[in-house]
Amino acid sequence: MTVFSSSLFYWRLREFEDSRFTGSLQLSSAGGAVGRIFLHEGRVSWAEAPGQEHTLFSALQALAGVGKEDILFIKTVYQEHQGKTNIVTLMEKTGLANFWVLRECMRLHLLSAVNVFSTMGDLEIIENEGNLASPSVLLFTLDELSFADKLLDPTIPPLLKSQGLEVVQVQMKKLDTVYQWPPDKPMHDDFLDIGVSWYRNRPDSVFPPQMVSIFQPHSTYWVRFFADAYETILIVAFTPGQDLKPVVDVLWHAPTRFLLELEKETTPLVPLDTALKTWE
């Protein structure tokens, strides 16, 4: 559990998320401005706080090995093209970072910012409603920010090499299957199809699950529901009889580590940076 997820500040932001607020939140403490948060339809697109542990660009250096010269270059190019493209497309064109690397670095940046706000006393929030900035594909729900807590954890082993791992599949709402690994090994199970269909079409009054397991004679399935801005579902199949505790811990605390490995090992079945631009 992060500082943010267990704080009063989290619940204050939930009000803006639940009301699908679009605009900026100007934050002040002890009479002085301390930062801001941008929201689009209740989803976080940007936040900045004084002294936050990680920033987007420091995370890119740590996770993707992007050098300082490259960081300076991309900042310059982005300023020149601001309003004409989003930073995801720009960085993919330059080859500096792919979709999920960039998304996870942004997630770490945002978590670092809201963690700082969560420790401040007498925090005042001033709302400025309206589209102040064009929304990008880097939108986050509040609950998914905590996935970044273990993003840089060096003790997490390579997940796609886990003993007994058979198939990994990633699905997103409206995009269906976006990753399949290995590509030549299909995953099909009637229980999975029924479960995913129920999750996609459940009534708003039904609280969604976070993770479920399905035990079949031929495979053991673990299904992780991200509750993110794109309703991502990660499905992992193992041969029965495996010690899955290390992998299940990652599925619970840091499921996007699977996505980072998939991005290196295989090609997405849809162009994520363009397909997610029109998300509603």
N, C-alpha and C positions, 0 to 999 in steps of 0.2 A: 504494500500500500504506500502510495506516495504522499508527500506533504500536502499536495493539492487535493487529492481525492478524499482526504479525511478532514478537510478544512471547511469552515463556514463560507469562505470565498467560493468554493465549488458550488455550494447550494445557491449562492447569489447569482452565479453565472447560469445555473440551470434554469432560472426563471427566464433568462433571455433566450436560452436554447429552446425551451418548451414553447415560447411565444413566437419562435422563428424570426427573431429580431434581425434586421439588417441595418448596419451602420457602425459607428465607432463608440467605444466606451473610453472616456478619458478618466484616468485614475489619479487620485491625489491622496496624500497622507500628511498629517501635521501641517496643513496649509499649503503644501507645495505639490506640483505635478510630479508623478513618479512613473508614468507610462501610459500605454494605451493598448486596446484590443480591438481588432476589426472582426466583425461577424457578417456572414451572409446566410440568410435564412436560418439563423441560429447556429451555424457552423463556424468554427474559428478559422480565419484565413491569415491572421497575423497578430502578433503580440510582441511587445518589447518592454523589458524591465531593467532597472539599473543593477549592474553587478551580477546578471544571470550567469550561471556556470557555463552554459553552452550557447553558441549562436549557430545560425544556419551554416556560416562559412567555417567556423571552427569544427563543427561536426563533419563537414565535407572533408576537411583535412584529416580528421581522425579516422573516419569510416572509409572514405574512398581514396585517401592519399592525394587529394587535390592540393597542389602546391600554392604558395602565396602569390606567385606570379600569375598563375591561372585564375586565382580568385580575383585579383586586381583586373585582369583582362575581362572576365565575365561581368564584373560590376560595371565596367566602362561600356561594354557592348549592350548590356541590359538598359542602361540609362539612355543610350542612343535609340533603342528600339522600344522603349516603354510606351505602352498603349497599342503597340502593333503586334506583340507576341507575348506569351507568358514565359516565365523563367524555366519551366519544365521543357518546353519545346526548344528553347534557346540552348539550354545546357545539353540536351540530347544531340542537337545539331553540331555543337562544338565537340561532342564526345567526352565531356568532362564527367557527366553523371547521367545514369539512366533513371527511369521514372521512380522505381522503388527506393533506390539509394537517396535520391533527392527528397522523396516524400518522408523517408525515415529521418533524414537530417533535419527537415523542417519540423517533424514531430518532436524531436529532441529539443530543438530551439524553443518551441511553444511550451513544452513541459517545464523547461528551465525558467521561462518567464513567469508562468502562473504559479510555480513553486515560490518564487520571490514574493509575488503579491499575497500569497497565502500566509506569509509570516508577518505581514504588516498590520499594525493596529490602526484603528480609526480610518479605515480605507473608505474614501468617498468615490462613488461612481456617477459620472455625468454622461447621460445618453445623448448621442447625436444621431438621430435616425435618418436613413437614406443611403443610397449607393454612393459612398465616398470613393470607392476604388473598385475596379473591375474584378469580379470573382475569378479565381484561377481554379485549376484542378486540385490544388493543395488546400482542401477543406477538411476539417476534422471535427468530430463530435467530442464532447468533453471526456466521455468515458474511454475513448481510445488513446488519449494522450499518454496514459500511464504505460502503454506498451513500450514507450521509449526508455523506461526506467532502467532496463537491462540491455539497451541497444549496444553498448560498448563493453559488455561483460566478457572478459577474455576466457572465462571458464566454460562457456557454452561450446560444446563440440560441434563438428560438422554434422548437420542434421540429416542431410540426404544420404549419409553413409551409415545411418543407424541400422543396427542389426534387425533383420526381419522386415525392413521397410519395403513395401511392394509398390504402392502408387501414391502420388500426391496430386490433388486437384484443387484449383482455386476457382470459385465462382463469384460473380458480381451481379447485382440486380441490373436487369436490362441487357447485360452483356453475356449472360450465361457463363460458359467455361472460358476463362482467360489464360489458365495455365494447366498443362497436363504433363506429368513427369512420372515415368519415362513416356515419351510421346507415342510410342508404339504399343503401349499397354493400356487398354481401355479400362475404365472403372464403371461398372454398372451394377446396381443393386436396387431392387424395388423399394426396400425400406428407406434407402437414401433419397430416392426420387420423391417418395411420399413425404419424408421429413422436410426436405428442402421446399417442396411446394407448400406445405403447411406454414413454414416459417415466412415465406414470401407473402402469403395471403392471409396471415392471422389477423384477427380484429385488433384494433388499436388498444382495446382494453386488456388484451392478453400480454402479460410481461414475457418478453422473449428469453430463451435460455442463453447461457454463455458458452457452454460446452456440453456435449453429450457423447456417450460411447454406445456403439452397436456391436454386439458380439454375434458373429455368424460362424458356422462350422468351417468355412473356407478362409475367413478374414476377420480381423478385429478393426473396426473403424472408430476413429476419433474425429469428431466434427466440432470445429471451433467457429463460433459466430462472433464476428469482430465488433458488431454494433457500431461500425464506423460510418462515414458519410456515404459509402457506396454499398453498404450491407454485404461486405465481403464474407464469404464462407470458405474456410480451409478444411479440406477433407483428407485425412491421412489413413492409409490402410496398411496393416501389418499382418504377417502370418501369425496364427494363434500361438500362444505359449511364450511370448517374449516378455522380458522385463522392460516395461515401458515407462517406468517412473521418471527417468531423466528427460525423456522426450515429452511426456505429459506435463512436466513442470514448465518446459519451454512453451508448449502450446498454451498454457494458462497465463504465464507471466510475460512472455515475449514472442507471441505467435508470428509477428512480422519478420522474425529472423528466417523463417522458412521462405518468405517471399524474396528476401535478399539473395538467398542461395538459388532459388528458382530463376531469378533474373540473370544470374551468371551461367547457369547450366542449360537453359532452354530459351526459346523465343515465345513471347506472348502470342496467343491466338488472335488477338485483336490489338490494334494500335492504341495503347492506353492513353497516351498524352492527348490524342485527338478525340477518342471516344468519350472521355470523361468531361470534355469541355461543356457539352450540352446537357450535363446531368441536371435533373430536376427532382 
